[in-house]
Amino acid sequence: MERLNSKLYLQNCYIMKENERLRKKAQLLNQENQALLSELKQKLSKGNQKGNAPNTILDLSLSSTSSQNPSSSSN
């Protein structure tokens, strides 16, 4: 029984470590996504100021709100 507990403990440690690694990666990807979205909005805004097309910026921020705070879940 103690051997099984030790094995499960080690698996749990590995899962928590992997979870933290993925959480950090998700945060970095979210930051990159937000930066790219901001850059896109700026470029579209500059293009619209020149009188090209009407303002057709999609609200892409809705798709990233679910991953805004990936660290909110607890272990």
Summary of the structure (lengths in Angstrom):
residues: 75
radius of gyration: 20.9
end to end distance: 24.0
largest distance: 73.6
contacts: 140
relative contact order: 0.12
helix: 77%
strand: 0%
